[in-house]
Amino acid sequence: MNAPLTGIRVIEFCRGAAGAYCGMLLADMGADVIMVDDPVDELSNDSHGSVGSHGPLGATAHAGLRRNKRSVALDLGTLEGRSLAHTLVRGAQVVIECLPAGTLVRAGLGYDALSVVQPHLVYVSISAFGQDGPRSAGHPGVPAIDALRGMLGTTPGRLEPPRDLPVADLAAGLYAAFSVSAALVAAQQHGRGVHIDVPMLGATLAIAALRAGEESANGASGAVGSAGAPSSDDARFGGPAAPWPTFRAKDGYFGMDLDGQAHWRAICALVHRVDLLDDSRFANARERARHQAVLRDVLEAVFMHDDRAVWLARLSAVGVPCTAISTYSRVLADPQVAHMGWVRPMVLPSGETTHTIVSPVRLNGHGPVTHREPPAPGEHTGDILAELDAVSVAMSAAASAESVSQSDVVQTLPPQKR
């Protein structure tokens, strides 16, 4: 029983760690996970597929997310590629999607289209902020850095932690894999699949639920730091394994994607340093990660001349994914968090009201319902023991009835001949 998902086929349409991590977890449990990679461009060192990405986990670790899987290279921009993808999906029980919004819908591979002909299909969409709401158009590979800052920015004095992990990606991958496993059970029982919405921001907040209690206790402007942008170098988490490199502007910090060659070229042009394109230390994602400290100094010499909002606007205008660095309490007040309803009031056994972060996963567009408040220790002992007594009585009655039935059978048997 070391491969309980044997016989389950999963098609993975993903870029980045979140979807790849979900697929890896399912593959580890025995599922046949087929990754749909982009065709490899031998003439370019740009990484379009996950095999060459040096993303948030670094090249070696990212390659490890491909274990136990198989790969097929398809160009979804062509009729042949889309046709083959449709054939793949028709033989699958699960689809994992973590691509720019609308990519699979345009290819006829969105949940609404597929569920008509495959009602049993379990389809999980992983994105930065969820499938709707004011931030839903965000790029799926954008880590929820705002929330991550609130969780990791509590270690004063550390300029660069040695191995910061992409918490948003991994948390979303875990939530997605768990939700898929649960949905497969329901699909087998009822014959109906489900569309699972897993937002990275919500997953990050959810695994830091204890901090929500602190924020509630401290108030909206509590001691955790809702005053705005970080003001000290403890905000500069980075290093080769960081989700994104973090840079200082005139009035605060921001993160941006340095992974793709197209993004790097756009950044060099934006800061009027096209000479950096010929610098071997920054030739590709791997080298930029290795020399991140030097690169930060070079770019911050430019970034420090203008405010963060100015740079975020400029970077967005040239297509470079970027985000401001904020605090946990500020994220809790974000319009997307309010839209999703992730922060809910909770009554403690003492009668005190606090707040909690509910599960960020939505099934067919519906979030979870909290049907029971946290109990006091032993609060339901009487009810549960009564249930056990009822079960015991029922089992005894069933055993007695079976015994009587067997006795009747014995009495009605004809005598044995000697």
C-alpha positions as CSV (number, residue, x, y, z in Angstrom):
1,M,0.0,0.0,0.0
2,N,3.0,2.3,-0.5
3,A,1.4,3.7,-3.8
4,P,-2.2,4.3,-2.9
5,L,-2.8,6.5,-6.0
6,T,-1.8,3.8,-8.5
7,G,-4.1,4.0,-11.5
8,I,-4.7,7.7,-11.1
9,R,-3.4,9.8,-14.1
10,V,-2.6,13.4,-13.5
11,I,-1.8,15.9,-16.3
12,E,0.3,18.8,-15.1
13,F,0.2,22.2,-16.9
14,C,2.4,24.2,-14.7
15,R,5.3,26.7,-14.5
16,G,7.0,27.3,-11.2
17,A,7.2,25.5,-7.9
18,A,3.6,25.4,-6.6
19,G,2.1,23.2,-9.3
20,A,5.2,21.1,-9.7
21,Y,5.3,20.5,-5.9
22,C,1.6,19.4,-6.0
23,G,2.3,17.0,-8.9
24,M,5.4,15.6,-7.1
25,L,3.4,14.8,-4.0
26,L,0.8,13.0,-6.0
27,A,3.5,11.2,-8.0
28,D,5.1,10.1,-4.7
29,M,1.8,8.4,-3.8
30,G,1.8,6.4,-7.0
31,A,-0.1,8.6,-9.4
32,D,1.0,8.6,-13.1
33,V,1.9,12.3,-13.4
34,I,2.5,13.6,-16.9
35,M,4.0,17.1,-17.2
36,V,3.2,19.1,-20.3
37,D,6.5,21.0,-21.0
38,D,7.1,23.6,-23.6
39,P,9.2,22.4,-26.6
40,V,12.8,23.0,-25.8
41,D,14.4,25.8,-27.9
42,E,18.0,24.7,-28.4
43,L,19.0,28.1,-29.8
44,S,18.1,30.0,-26.7
45,N,19.2,29.9,-23.1
46,D,15.8,31.2,-22.0
47,S,14.0,28.8,-19.7
48,H,10.4,28.4,-20.8
49,G,9.8,25.0,-19.2
50,S,10.2,23.9,-15.6
51,V,13.2,21.7,-16.5
52,G,15.5,24.6,-17.0
53,S,14.1,27.0,-14.4
54,H,16.2,28.2,-11.7
55,G,13.1,29.7,-9.9
56,P,12.4,30.0,-6.2
57,L,14.0,26.7,-5.2
58,G,17.2,26.9,-7.3
59,A,18.0,24.7,-10.3
60,T,18.8,21.4,-8.5
61,A,15.9,21.5,-6.1
62,H,13.5,22.5,-8.9
63,A,14.6,19.6,-11.0
64,G,13.8,17.4,-8.0
65,L,10.2,18.4,-8.2
66,R,10.1,16.4,-11.5
67,R,10.8,13.1,-9.8
68,N,8.4,10.1,-10.3
69,K,6.9,12.0,-13.3
70,R,6.9,11.6,-17.1
71,S,7.2,14.5,-19.5
72,V,5.8,15.4,-22.9
73,A,6.7,18.5,-24.9
74,L,3.6,20.1,-26.5
75,D,3.1,23.5,-28.0
76,L,-0.4,24.6,-26.9
77,G,-0.1,27.4,-29.4
78,T,-0.6,25.0,-32.3
79,L,-3.6,23.0,-33.3
80,E,-1.6,19.7,-33.1
81,G,-0.4,20.5,-29.6
82,R,-3.9,21.4,-28.4
83,S,-5.3,18.2,-29.9
84,L,-2.7,16.0,-28.2
85,A,-3.3,17.8,-24.9
86,H,-7.0,17.1,-25.2
87,T,-6.3,13.4,-25.8
88,L,-4.1,13.3,-22.8
89,V,-6.7,14.9,-20.6
90,R,-9.4,12.5,-21.7
91,G,-7.5,9.7,-20.2
92,A,-6.9,11.5,-16.9
93,Q,-8.6,11.8,-13.5
94,V,-6.8,15.0,-12.5
95,V,-5.6,18.2,-14.1
96,I,-3.2,20.6,-12.3
97,E,-3.1,24.1,-13.8
98,C,-0.7,26.8,-12.8
99,L,-0.3,29.1,-15.9
100,P,-1.1,32.7,-16.8
101,A,-4.8,33.3,-16.5
102,G,-6.8,32.1,-19.6
103,T,-4.0,30.0,-21.1
104,L,-5.9,26.7,-20.8
105,V,-9.3,28.2,-21.4
106,R,-8.1,29.5,-24.8
107,A,-6.8,26.1,-25.6
108,G,-10.2,24.6,-24.8
109,L,-8.8,23.0,-21.7
110,G,-10.5,25.0,-19.0
111,Y,-12.6,23.3,-16.3
112,D,-16.0,24.4,-17.7
113,A,-15.3,22.9,-21.1
114,L,-13.7,19.7,-19.8
115,S,-16.2,18.9,-17.1
116,V,-19.0,18.7,-19.7
117,V,-17.5,15.6,-21.2
118,Q,-15.6,14.4,-18.1
119,P,-17.9,15.0,-15.1
120,H,-15.6,13.0,-12.9
121,L,-12.6,15.2,-13.5
122,V,-10.8,16.8,-10.5
123,Y,-9.3,20.1,-11.8
124,V,-7.1,22.2,-9.5
125,S,-6.1,25.8,-10.4
126,I,-3.2,27.3,-8.5
127,S,-2.7,31.0,-8.8
128,A,-1.2,33.9,-6.8
129,F,-4.5,35.3,-5.5
130,G,-7.4,33.1,-6.6
131,Q,-9.8,32.8,-9.5
132,D,-11.7,36.0,-8.8
133,G,-11.4,39.2,-6.8
134,P,-9.5,42.5,-7.3
135,R,-6.1,40.8,-7.6
136,S,-7.2,37.7,-9.5
137,A,-5.5,38.8,-12.8
138,G,-2.1,38.5,-11.1
139,H,0.5,36.2,-12.7
140,P,0.4,32.7,-11.2
141,G,4.1,32.6,-10.6
142,V,4.0,35.8,-8.4
143,P,4.9,34.6,-4.9
144,A,2.7,36.1,-2.1
145,I,5.7,38.1,-1.0
146,D,3.6,40.5,1.1
147,A,2.5,37.7,3.4
148,L,5.9,36.0,3.2
149,R,7.5,39.3,4.5
150,G,5.2,39.2,7.5
151,M,6.3,35.7,8.3
152,L,10.0,35.8,7.6
153,G,10.7,39.4,8.5
154,T,10.9,38.6,12.3
155,T,14.6,37.9,12.4
156,P,16.4,41.3,12.9
157,G,20.0,41.5,11.9
158,R,19.9,38.9,9.2
159,L,20.8,40.3,5.9
160,E,20.5,37.1,3.9
161,P,19.2,33.9,5.5
162,P,21.1,31.1,3.9
163,R,18.1,29.1,2.6
164,D,14.8,30.9,2.7
165,L,12.1,28.7,1.1
166,P,9.3,29.8,-1.2
167,V,6.7,29.4,1.5
168,A,3.8,30.6,-0.7
169,D,4.6,28.1,-3.5
170,L,5.1,25.1,-1.2
171,A,2.0,25.9,1.0
172,A,-0.2,26.1,-2.1
173,G,1.3,22.9,-3.5
174,L,0.5,21.1,-0.2
175,Y,-3.0,22.4,0.0
176,A,-3.6,21.5,-3.7
177,A,-2.3,17.9,-3.2
178,F,-4.4,17.4,-0.1
179,S,-7.5,18.8,-1.8
180,V,-7.0,16.6,-4.9
181,S,-6.7,13.5,-2.8
182,A,-9.9,14.4,-0.9
183,A,-11.8,15.2,-4.1
184,L,-10.7,11.9,-5.7
185,V,-12.5,10.1,-2.9
186,A,-15.6,12.1,-3.4
187,A,-15.4,11.6,-7.2
188,Q,-15.2,7.8,-6.8
189,Q,-18.2,7.8,-4.4
190,H,-20.5,10.2,-6.3
191,G,-19.1,10.2,-9.9
192,R,-18.7,14.0,-9.9
193,G,-15.4,15.9,-10.0
194,V,-14.7,19.4,-8.8
195,H,-12.9,22.6,-9.7
196,I,-10.4,23.4,-6.8
197,D,-9.2,27.0,-6.5
198,V,-5.9,27.2,-4.5
199,P,-4.5,30.8,-4.0
200,M,-0.9,31.1,-2.9
201,L,-1.6,34.2,-0.8
202,G,-4.4,32.4,1.0
203,A,-2.3,29.3,1.6
204,T,0.5,31.4,3.0
205,L,-1.8,33.2,5.4
206,A,-3.4,30.0,6.4
207,I,-0.2,28.2,7.5
208,A,0.6,31.3,9.6
209,A,-2.8,31.3,11.3
210,L,-1.3,31.7,14.7
211,R,-0.1,35.2,13.6
212,A,-3.7,36.1,12.8
213,G,-4.4,35.6,16.5
214,E,-1.5,37.9,17.4
215,E,-2.8,40.6,15.0
216,S,-6.3,40.3,16.4
217,A,-4.9,40.7,20.0
218,N,-2.6,43.6,19.0
219,G,-5.2,45.5,17.0
220,A,-5.1,46.6,13.4
221,S,-2.1,48.8,14.1
222,G,-0.4,46.4,16.5
223,A,3.2,45.8,17.3
224,V,3.9,43.4,14.5
225,G,4.4,46.4,12.2
226,S,1.5,47.7,10.2
227,A,3.2,51.1,9.8
228,G,4.2,50.4,6.3
229,A,7.4,49.5,4.5
230,P,10.2,47.9,6.5
231,S,12.9,50.3,7.4
232,S,15.8,48.1,8.3
233,D,17.9,45.5,6.5
234,D,16.1,42.6,8.2
235,A,13.5,43.0,5.4
236,R,16.1,42.0,2.8
237,F,15.6,38.3,2.8
238,G,17.2,36.9,-0.3
239,G,19.9,34.5,-1.4
240,P,19.7,31.9,-4.2
241,A,16.7,30.1,-2.7
242,A,14.6,33.1,-2.0
243,P,11.2,33.4,-3.8
244,W,12.4,36.6,-5.5
245,P,15.4,38.9,-4.9
246,T,14.4,41.9,-2.8
247,F,15.6,45.4,-3.6
248,R,15.6,48.7,-1.8
249,A,14.1,51.8,-3.4
250,K,14.1,55.3,-2.0
251,D,11.2,54.7,0.4
252,G,11.0,50.9,0.8
253,Y,11.5,47.5,-0.5
254,F,10.1,45.5,-3.5
255,G,10.7,42.2,-5.1
256,M,10.9,41.3,-8.8
257,D,11.4,38.3,-11.1
258,L,15.0,38.0,-12.3
259,D,14.6,34.4,-13.6
260,G,13.6,34.8,-17.3
261,Q,15.9,36.2,-19.9
262,A,13.2,38.4,-21.3
263,H,12.6,39.9,-17.9
264,W,16.3,40.5,-17.4
265,R,16.7,42.2,-20.7
266,A,13.7,44.5,-19.9
267,I,15.2,45.4,-16.5
268,C,18.6,46.3,-18.0
269,A,17.0,48.5,-20.6
270,L,14.8,50.1,-17.9
271,V,17.7,51.1,-15.7
272,H,19.8,52.1,-18.7
273,R,22.4,49.4,-18.0
274,V,22.4,47.3,-21.2
275,D,26.1,46.7,-20.5
276,L,25.0,44.2,-17.8
277,L,23.8,41.9,-20.6
278,D,27.4,41.2,-21.5
279,D,28.5,40.6,-17.9
280,S,29.2,36.8,-17.4
281,R,28.1,37.1,-13.8
282,F,24.6,37.8,-14.9
283,A,24.4,35.8,-18.1
284,N,21.5,33.6,-17.0
285,A,19.3,32.8,-14.0
286,R,21.8,30.5,-12.4
287,E,24.6,33.1,-12.5
288,R,22.3,35.9,-11.4
289,A,21.4,33.8,-8.3
290,R,25.0,33.0,-7.6
291,H,26.0,36.7,-7.8
292,Q,22.8,38.1,-6.3
293,A,24.5,40.2,-3.7
294,V,26.7,42.0,-6.3
295,L,23.7,42.4,-8.6
296,R,21.6,43.9,-5.8
297,D,24.3,46.5,-5.2
298,V,24.5,47.4,-8.9
299,L,20.7,47.7,-9.3
300,E,20.0,49.5,-6.0
301,A,22.4,52.2,-7.0
302,V,19.7,53.1,-9.5
303,F,16.6,52.1,-7.6
304,M,17.5,54.4,-4.6
305,H,16.9,57.5,-6.8
306,D,13.1,56.9,-6.9
307,D,10.3,55.7,-4.7
308,R,9.1,52.1,-4.7
309,A,5.8,52.9,-6.4
310,V,7.6,54.5,-9.3
311,W,9.7,51.4,-9.9
312,L,6.7,49.1,-9.5
313,A,4.9,51.1,-12.2
314,R,7.9,51.1,-14.5
315,L,8.6,47.4,-14.1
316,S,4.9,46.4,-14.6
317,A,4.8,48.6,-17.8
318,V,7.6,46.5,-19.4
319,G,6.1,43.2,-18.3
320,V,8.4,42.3,-15.3
321,P,6.4,40.7,-12.4
322,C,7.0,42.7,-9.3
323,T,5.5,43.4,-5.9
324,A,5.9,45.6,-2.8
325,I,7.2,44.2,0.4
326,S,4.7,44.8,3.2
327,T,3.8,43.4,6.6
328,Y,1.5,40.6,7.8
329,S,-1.1,43.0,9.2
330,R,-1.2,45.0,6.0
331,V,-1.9,41.8,4.0
332,L,-4.8,40.9,6.3
333,A,-6.4,44.2,5.4
334,D,-5.8,43.7,1.6
335,P,-9.0,43.9,-0.6
336,Q,-8.3,40.4,-2.0
337,V,-8.3,38.9,1.5
338,A,-11.6,40.6,2.3
339,H,-13.1,39.5,-1.0
340,M,-12.2,35.8,-0.4
341,G,-13.4,36.0,3.2
342,W,-10.3,34.3,4.6
343,V,-10.3,36.1,7.9
344,R,-13.3,35.0,10.0
345,P,-14.3,35.8,13.6
346,M,-14.0,32.9,16.1
347,V,-15.4,32.6,19.6
348,L,-13.0,31.0,22.1
349,P,-14.3,28.7,25.0
350,S,-13.7,31.7,27.3
351,G,-16.3,33.7,25.3
352,E,-13.6,35.9,23.9
353,T,-13.9,36.7,20.2
354,T,-10.8,36.6,18.0
355,H,-10.1,35.9,14.4
356,T,-8.8,32.9,12.4
357,I,-7.7,32.2,8.9
358,V,-10.0,29.6,7.3
359,S,-9.0,27.2,4.6
360,P,-8.2,29.1,1.4
361,V,-9.3,26.3,-0.8
362,R,-12.6,26.7,-2.7
363,L,-14.5,23.9,-4.3
364,N,-16.6,24.9,-7.3
365,G,-16.3,28.5,-6.2
366,H,-17.5,27.9,-2.6
367,G,-15.3,28.3,0.5
368,P,-15.4,26.2,3.6
369,V,-18.0,26.6,6.3
370,T,-16.9,26.7,10.0
371,H,-19.6,24.5,11.6
372,R,-18.0,24.2,15.1
373,E,-16.1,26.7,17.2
374,P,-13.0,25.5,19.0
375,P,-14.1,23.4,22.0
376,A,-12.9,23.6,25.6
377,P,-10.9,20.6,26.7
378,G,-13.3,17.7,27.2
379,E,-16.3,19.7,26.2
380,H,-17.9,16.9,24.2
381,T,-16.9,14.0,26.4
382,G,-20.5,13.2,27.4
383,D,-21.8,13.3,23.9
384,I,-19.0,11.2,22.5
385,L,-19.3,8.6,25.3
386,A,-23.0,8.4,24.7
387,E,-22.4,7.8,21.0
388,L,-19.9,5.0,22.0
389,D,-22.6,3.5,24.3
390,A,-25.1,3.6,21.5
391,V,-22.7,1.9,19.1
392,S,-22.0,-0.8,21.7
393,V,-25.7,-1.4,22.3
394,A,-26.3,-1.7,18.6
395,M,-23.4,-4.1,18.1
396,S,-24.6,-6.2,21.0
397,A,-28.1,-6.3,19.6
398,A,-26.8,-7.2,16.2
399,A,-24.7,-10.0,17.6
400,S,-27.7,-11.4,19.6
401,A,-29.9,-11.3,16.5
402,E,-27.2,-13.2,14.5
403,S,-26.9,-15.8,17.3
404,V,-30.6,-16.4,17.3
405,S,-30.7,-16.6,13.6
406,Q,-27.9,-19.2,13.6
407,S,-29.8,-21.2,16.3
408,D,-32.9,-21.3,14.1
409,V,-30.9,-22.6,11.2
410,V,-29.4,-25.4,13.3
411,Q,-32.9,-26.4,14.6
412,T,-34.3,-26.6,11.1
413,L,-31.5,-28.8,9.7
414,P,-32.5,-32.4,9.0
415,P,-30.9,-35.0,11.4
416,Q,-27.6,-36.4,10.2
417,K,-27.6,-40.1,9.1
418,R,-25.4,-42.3,11.2
